[in-house]
């Protein structure tokens, strides 16, 4: 911890300011290209880029220049944590536009809470005096979007259980829907095709390679609140493409944290929590778009309920994936790695409701037979290390999932390794 903190101290001393200098945009080949400019004096510059596909100048005109500038300015604000984390500079200076005192407090709240896992992973104490100051330009350029939007539904879609269940429920209600996808892989596009939804809004996030180079050199790195970025991006796209409703698929289980660090609960899924949803919705209506309806369709449901609902849609079994590790593997075309907390948790929540043939169609293997997953199972049910930093359910839900799975396995006479170990844990 001493080494990490000395690195932090040196970086903050060498790079005392992180500056959001400017943003710009252009229409190129029917795409909206957004350019962001960050500077960390004396010698670091970041220039990330965002591309919104298949748009034209007529949509830009309908939104309004000052309104669009405000929405793009906010995308830049939301990209700050991903680049600021490299140096953890004590001051963030906003030169691109103005923030009032309420907004400054809101963004500081987002960084402190959204970067909780990053602080834990790097043993950073954010409570120290003058840890973070946000300063803003005095020149106000932006204007809030106040026009009415068509009563249509934009669904952020990642090809996993949650967004499938949301989508299929909206389809039953005969809603007009578009899928919102960021950097979709081939597997996600395949799953989207199975959905039958024709309208797709695709966004490409292009990370500045300078950040990756700094990571290799040992600058600070760690988890950032990606769902918060998706929230700002989806609202921008909803306005550009004329959709009133932005429908996420975050469930109530996201409210449970992973562990306590410096007397604060650290939650890997904080940007999916009801707290963030409530605060973002309020900020959105006041500073982004008055008539946008941002909400999570699955907020009242738990993970087991969502898995049970998914079993009604077998057409997705051979294409969908909720495994983040498989997305990183990418080129190997593996939908489920079979070795991570997400694979085990999803398998455990689906096992009680599906037959062996369908489970194999989804996972291609009996994940309960993987002996290497024993420590992960123990952490999922709260009998080992803290709950994994993954998008998994509550400890209570995991216990119920394994209990139901064991009961079913007993009836089938096929008790796999992990279920046998779970049985031993319950008998202690």
Secondary structure per residue as TSV (DSSP state, phi and psi in degrees):
chain	resnum	aa	ss	phi	psi
A	1	X	-	360.0	-34.6
A	2	X	H	-63.0	-41.2
A	3	X	H	-64.8	-43.3
A	4	X	H	-62.3	-46.9
A	5	X	H	-66.6	-33.1
A	6	X	H	-68.2	-37.0
A	7	X	H	-63.5	-44.5
A	8	X	H	-59.8	-46.9
A	9	X	H	-60.4	-43.5
A	10	X	H	-66.4	-41.1
A	11	X	H	-65.5	-43.0
A	12	X	H	-66.6	-31.7
A	13	X	H	-73.6	-41.0
A	14	X	H	-74.5	-31.8
A	15	X	-	-126.0	75.3
A	16	X	-	-73.4	-16.0
A	17	X	E	-132.0	137.0
A	18	X	E	-113.6	123.0
A	19	X	E	-116.1	125.4
A	20	X	E	-90.5	96.0
A	21	X	E	-75.1	-52.2
A	22	X	E	-165.5	171.2
A	23	X	E	-141.1	158.8
A	24	X	E	-153.7	168.1
A	25	X	E	-153.9	161.3
A	26	X	E	-155.6	156.1
A	27	X	E	-94.2	124.2
A	28	X	E	-137.3	116.5
A	29	X	T	53.3	47.1
A	30	X	T	65.8	15.5
A	31	X	E	-114.0	144.9
A	32	X	E	-92.5	114.9
A	33	X	E	-102.9	124.9
A	34	X	E	-113.6	130.8
A	35	X	E	-118.2	131.2
A	36	X	E	-116.5	143.5
A	37	X	E	-125.1	113.2
A	38	X	E	-115.1	144.3
A	39	X	E	-132.3	135.9
A	40	X	E	-123.6	93.6
A	41	X	T	-59.5	144.0
A	42	X	T	-94.7	-15.9
A	43	X	T	-140.0	14.3
A	44	X	E	-113.4	133.3
A	45	X	E	-131.5	138.1
A	46	X	E	-120.2	138.1
A	47	X	-	-135.2	69.1
A	48	X	-	-68.3	159.1
A	49	X	E	-134.3	144.0
A	50	X	E	-126.7	131.4
A	51	X	E	-121.4	120.4
A	52	X	E	-101.7	118.5
A	53	X	-	-79.6	150.2
A	54	X	S	56.0	65.9
A	55	X	-	-136.5	159.3
A	56	X	-	-132.3	171.9
A	57	X	H	-66.0	-26.0
A	58	X	H	-62.3	-38.8
A	59	X	H	-66.3	-39.8
A	60	X	H	-61.3	-43.7
A	61	X	H	-62.5	-40.8
A	62	X	H	-63.8	-37.5
A	63	X	H	-67.7	-42.9
A	64	X	-	104.7	138.4
A	65	X	H	-63.6	-47.6
A	66	X	H	-69.1	-35.7
A	67	X	H	-65.6	-44.0
A	68	X	H	-65.2	-40.6
A	69	X	H	-57.8	-40.5
A	70	X	H	-64.0	-44.2
A	71	X	H	-64.7	-40.3
A	72	X	H	-71.2	-39.8
A	73	X	H	-53.7	-42.6
A	74	X	H	-69.2	-30.6
A	75	X	H	-61.1	-40.8
A	76	X	H	-62.1	-42.0
A	77	X	H	-59.0	-41.6
A	78	X	H	-75.1	-20.1
A	79	X	H	-81.9	-13.8
A	80	X	H	-54.9	-49.4
A	81	X	H	-54.6	-36.5
A	82	X	H	-64.3	-28.1
A	83	X	H	-105.0	-34.7
A	84	X	H	-59.3	-33.4
A	85	X	T	-60.1	-24.9
A	86	X	T	-62.0	-36.3
A	87	X	T	-117.1	-16.7
A	88	X	T	51.9	43.9
A	89	X	-	-56.8	139.4
A	90	X	S	-68.1	-17.6
A	91	X	E	-129.6	132.2
A	92	X	E	-109.9	121.6
A	93	X	E	-109.7	125.1
A	94	X	E	-100.4	105.2
A	95	X	-	-99.8	-17.1
A	96	X	S	-70.1	-27.1
A	97	X	S	-171.4	-176.9
A	98	X	-	-98.2	141.4
A	99	X	-	-120.0	135.6
A	100	X	-	-84.3	178.4
A	101	X	H	-61.2	-40.6
A	102	X	H	-62.7	-42.1
A	103	X	H	-66.5	-41.7
A	104	X	H	-59.0	-43.3
A	105	X	H	-63.9	-38.5
A	106	X	H	-64.1	-45.2
A	107	X	H	-69.7	-33.2
A	108	X	H	-66.9	-41.0
A	109	X	H	-58.9	-43.9
A	110	X	H	-64.2	-44.0
A	111	X	H	-66.2	-45.8
A	112	X	H	-63.8	-41.4
A	113	X	H	-81.8	-43.2
A	114	X	H	-69.4	-24.5
A	115	X	T	-99.8	16.7
A	116	X	H	-56.0	-44.9
A	117	X	H	-65.8	-38.7
A	118	X	H	-60.3	-44.0
A	119	X	H	-62.6	-43.0
A	120	X	H	-63.4	-47.1
A	121	X	H	-63.4	-30.6
A	122	X	T	-104.5	9.1
A	123	X	T	52.1	51.6
A	124	X	-	-103.6	133.7
A	125	X	-	-100.2	101.6
A	126	X	T	-76.6	-6.2
A	127	X	T	-83.4	-11.7
A	128	X	S	-64.3	153.7
A	129	X	T	-60.1	135.6
A	130	X	T	59.5	31.3
A	131	X	S	-61.4	-43.0
A	132	X	-	-144.6	126.0
A	133	X	E	-122.4	134.8
A	134	X	E	-114.1	122.3
A	135	X	E	-115.0	152.0
A	136	X	E	-133.3	154.2
A	137	X	-	-62.9	154.4
A	138	X	S	-91.2	-5.5
A	139	X	-	-93.8	116.7
A	140	X	-	-93.7	121.7
A	141	X	-	-114.9	-20.5
A	142	X	-	-83.4	165.8
A	143	X	-	-144.3	137.0
A	144	X	-	-75.3	143.7
A	145	X	B	-79.3	119.1
A	146	X	-	-115.8	0.1
A	147	X	S	-75.9	158.4
A	148	X	-	-75.8	151.9
A	149	X	-	-121.3	153.4
A	150	X	-	-66.6	142.4
A	151	X	S	-76.9	66.9
A	152	X	-	-119.9	169.5
A	153	X	E	-120.7	121.8
A	154	X	E	-103.1	119.2
A	155	X	E	-112.9	109.4
A	156	X	E	-58.5	125.7
A	157	X	-	-129.0	119.3
A	158	X	-	-113.5	6.1
A	159	X	S	79.1	13.7
A	160	X	S	-104.7	-177.5
A	161	X	H	-54.6	-50.7
A	162	X	H	-61.0	-51.1
A	163	X	H	-68.7	-28.7
A	164	X	H	-64.9	-46.2
A	165	X	H	-63.7	-43.3
A	166	X	H	-59.2	-49.0
A	167	X	H	-59.7	-47.5
A	168	X	H	-66.7	-34.3
A	169	X	H	-68.4	-37.9
A	170	X	H	-67.9	-36.4
A	171	X	H	-63.0	-37.8
A	172	X	H	-62.2	-31.2
A	173	X	T	-87.3	8.4
A	174	X	T	55.3	44.0
A	175	X	-	-86.8	151.2
A	176	X	-	-83.2	120.7
A	177	X	E	-126.6	145.4
A	178	X	E	-128.5	145.6
A	179	X	E	-91.9	134.4
A	180	X	E	-108.8	118.0
A	181	X	E	-130.7	134.0
A	182	X	E	-112.1	123.0
A	183	X	S	46.7	52.1
A	184	X	-	-67.8	135.7
A	185	X	-	-80.6	172.6
A	186	X	H	-59.7	-37.2
A	187	X	H	-65.2	-40.2
A	188	X	H	-66.5	-42.0
A	189	X	H	-64.5	-35.4
A	190	X	H	-64.8	-43.8
A	191	X	H	-65.5	-39.4
A	192	X	H	-62.0	-37.4
A	193	X	H	-63.8	-41.4
A	194	X	H	-60.8	-31.9
A	195	X	H	-64.1	-26.1
A	196	X	T	82.6	0.4
A	197	X	-	-78.0	122.0
A	198	X	-	-80.1	-39.7
A	199	X	-	-78.7	121.1
A	200	X	E	-133.6	131.3
A	201	X	E	-111.5	116.0
A	202	X	E	-113.2	133.7
A	203	X	E	-122.8	138.6
A	204	X	E	-112.2	122.9
A	205	X	E	-98.2	123.2
A	206	X	E	-112.6	107.1
A	207	X	-	-72.2	138.9
A	208	X	-	-67.8	123.9
A	209	X	H	-61.8	-20.2
A	210	X	H	-58.8	-37.0
A	211	X	H	-63.2	-43.6
A	212	X	H	-64.3	-36.6
A	213	X	H	-65.1	-41.5
A	214	X	H	-65.6	-37.1
A	215	X	H	-59.3	-43.2
A	216	X	H	-64.9	-28.9
A	217	X	T	-82.3	-5.1
A	218	X	T	101.5	8.5
A	219	X	-	-66.8	164.3
A	220	X	-	-65.8	145.9
A	221	X	-	-148.0	161.2
A	222	X	-	158.9	-175.0
A	223	X	-	-67.7	138.3
A	224	X	-	-124.9	159.1
A	225	X	-	-78.2	80.4
A	226	X	H	-63.3	-36.6
A	227	X	H	-64.1	-27.6
A	228	X	H	-66.2	-41.4
A	229	X	H	-63.0	-42.5
A	230	X	H	-59.8	-34.3
A	231	X	H	-64.3	-48.2
A	232	X	H	-65.8	-40.9
A	233	X	H	-63.8	-43.1
A	234	X	H	-67.7	-35.7
A	235	X	H	-65.6	-43.2
A	236	X	H	-58.3	-46.8
A	237	X	H	-67.8	-35.9
A	238	X	H	-60.0	-40.6
A	239	X	H	-72.2	-43.5
A	240	X	H	-61.7	-39.2
A	241	X	H	-102.4	5.9
A	242	X	T	68.9	58.5
A	243	X	-	-123.8	125.9
A	244	X	S	-76.5	-40.8
A	245	X	E	-99.9	125.3
A	246	X	E	-110.2	111.4
A	247	X	E	-113.9	101.4
A	248	X	E	-83.5	174.0
A	249	X	-	-127.8	42.7
A	250	X	-	-89.1	130.5
A	251	X	-	-98.8	170.9
A	252	X	G	-66.8	-23.0
A	253	X	G	-62.3	-22.4
A	254	X	G	-65.8	-12.7
A	255	X	G	-77.4	-15.9
A	256	X	S	-83.9	129.3
A	257	X	-	-79.7	178.8
A	258	X	S	-100.0	-44.4
A	259	X	E	-163.4	166.6
A	260	X	E	-98.2	135.8
A	261	X	E	-139.4	123.7
A	262	X	T	51.0	45.6
A	263	X	T	67.2	14.8
A	264	X	E	-121.9	137.5
A	265	X	E	-75.1	122.7
A	266	X	E	-96.2	124.9
A	267	X	-	-124.1	111.8
A	268	X	T	-54.4	-33.0
A	269	X	T	-100.3	25.2
A	270	X	G	-55.3	-40.6
A	271	X	G	-71.4	-7.6
A	272	X	G	-101.6	-0.7
A	273	X	S	-76.3	162.9
A	274	X	H	-66.5	-28.3
A	275	X	H	-63.2	-49.6
A	276	X	H	-64.4	-43.4
A	277	X	H	-56.7	-45.7
A	278	X	H	-62.9	-46.0
A	279	X	H	-71.9	-36.4
A	280	X	H	-67.8	-42.0
A	281	X	H	-58.6	-42.3
A	282	X	H	-65.9	-44.8
A	283	X	H	-64.4	-41.9
A	284	X	H	-59.1	-48.0
A	285	X	H	-67.3	-29.1
A	286	X	H	-88.9	-32.2
A	287	X	H	-124.2	-8.2
A	288	X	T	-118.5	-65.6
A	289	X	B	-150.9	115.2
A	290	X	T	-62.5	-35.9
A	291	X	T	-102.8	8.5
A	292	X	-	-78.3	138.2
A	293	X	E	-110.8	96.9
A	294	X	E	-100.1	126.5
A	295	X	E	-162.1	169.1
A	296	X	E	-109.3	123.8
A	297	X	T	-67.6	-28.5
A	298	X	T	-101.8	11.9
A	299	X	T	-54.7	-33.9
A	300	X	T	-85.7	-3.4
A	301	X	-	-104.1	151.2
A	302	X	-	-96.1	173.3
A	303	X	H	-64.7	-39.8
A	304	X	H	-64.4	-39.4
A	305	X	H	-62.8	-40.8
A	306	X	H	-67.3	-42.2
A	307	X	H	-62.5	-40.0
A	308	X	H	-64.5	-39.6
A	309	X	H	-64.6	-36.7
A	310	X	H	-62.1	-32.0
A	311	X	T	-63.9	-12.9
A	312	X	T	-77.4	-7.6
A	313	X	-	-124.4	68.4
A	314	X	G	-62.6	-17.7
A	315	X	G	-62.1	-19.4
A	316	X	G	-90.7	-10.4
A	317	X	T	-57.4	-36.6
A	318	X	T	-88.6	1.3
A	319	X	T	-128.3	-30.9
A	320	X	-	-76.3	157.5
A	321	X	-	-152.2	142.2
A	322	X	-	-117.5	12.7
A	323	X	-	-90.8	115.3
A	324	X	H	-69.7	-33.1
A	325	X	H	-63.7	-37.7
A	326	X	H	-65.5	-31.9
A	327	X	H	-66.1	-35.0
A	328	X	H	-72.9	-32.2
A	329	X	H	-67.6	-41.2
A	330	X	G	56.1	-84.1
A	331	X	G	-62.4	-21.4
A	332	X	G	-80.9	-4.0
A	333	X	-	58.1	38.7
A	334	X	-	-99.4	119.7
A	335	X	S	-78.8	-35.7
A	336	X	-	-132.6	119.8
A	337	X	-	-70.0	-28.0
A	338	X	S	78.0	5.4
A	339	X	S	-126.4	2.4
A	340	X	S	-112.0	165.5
A	341	X	H	-58.9	-36.5
A	342	X	H	-65.9	-44.1
A	343	X	H	-60.0	-46.7
A	344	X	H	-64.5	-44.2
A	345	X	H	-64.6	-46.5
A	346	X	H	-63.9	-41.2
A	347	X	H	-59.4	-43.9
A	348	X	H	-66.0	-32.4
A	349	X	H	-82.5	-20.0
A	350	X	H	-94.1	-27.6
A	351	X	H	-53.1	-43.4
A	352	X	T	-65.5	-17.8
A	353	X	T	-112.8	-3.7
A	354	X	S	-126.0	152.8
A	355	X	-	-81.1	169.5
A	356	X	H	-61.3	-37.7
A	357	X	H	-62.0	-44.3
A	358	X	H	-70.7	-36.6
A	359	X	H	-62.1	-40.5
A	360	X	H	-69.7	-32.8
A	361	X	H	-63.5	-33.9
A	362	X	H	-82.8	-54.9
A	363	X	H	-100.0	-17.6
A	364	X	S	67.1	5.3
A	365	X	S	-162.9	164.1
A	366	X	-	-88.3	99.7
A	367	X	G	-68.1	-26.4
A	368	X	G	-64.9	-14.6
A	369	X	G	-88.7	-1.3
A	370	X	-	-83.7	104.9
A	371	X	G	-65.1	-26.6
A	372	X	G	-67.2	-16.5
A	373	X	G	-87.2	0.8
A	374	X	H	-56.9	-48.6
A	375	X	H	-60.9	-33.9
A	376	X	H	-69.4	-41.7
A	377	X	H	-59.8	-43.1
A	378	X	H	-62.3	-39.1
A	379	X	H	-71.7	-33.2
A	380	X	H	-63.8	-37.6
A	381	X	T	-95.0	5.9
A	382	X	T	80.9	25.2
A	383	X	S	-119.4	22.7
A	384	X	S	-150.5	-133.0
A	385	X	S	-64.9	168.5
A	386	X	S	-57.7	159.7
A	387	X	-	-53.0	134.8
A	388	X	-	-58.1	148.4
A	389	X	S	-77.7	72.5
A	390	X	S	-144.4	166.0
A	391	X	S	-83.2	78.8
A	392	X	-	-120.3	170.4
A	393	X	-	-78.5	-173.1
A	394	X	-	-72.0	162.9
A	395	X	H	-60.9	-37.9
A	396	X	H	-63.4	-43.4
A	397	X	H	-63.5	-39.7
A	398	X	H	-63.4	-42.8
A	399	X	H	-59.9	-43.5
A	400	X	H	-65.1	-42.1
A	401	X	H	-60.9	-45.1
A	402	X	H	-69.7	-35.0
A	403	X	H	-63.7	-47.5
A	404	X	H	-64.7	-37.7
A	405	X	H	-65.5	-41.3
A	406	X	H	-64.1	-42.4
A	407	X	H	-60.9	-41.9
A	408	X	H	-68.1	-42.4
A	409	X	H	-62.3	-37.1
A	410	X	H	-61.1	-42.4
A	411	X	H	-66.0	-34.4
A	412	X	H	-82.3	-16.2
A	413	X	T	72.0	28.4
A	414	X	-	-132.5	77.6
A	415	X	-	-93.1	106.1
A	416	X	-	-72.5	169.9
A	417	X	H	-51.8	-53.0
A	418	X	H	-65.4	-36.4
A	419	X	H	-68.8	-35.1
A	420	X	H	-63.5	-41.3
A	421	X	H	-68.9	-36.5
A	422	X	H	-62.4	-42.2
A	423	X	H	-59.5	-42.0
A	424	X	H	-62.7	-42.0
A	425	X	H	-61.6	-38.0
A	426	X	H	-73.2	-23.5
A	427	X	H	-89.9	-2.8
A	428	X	-	-71.3	360.0
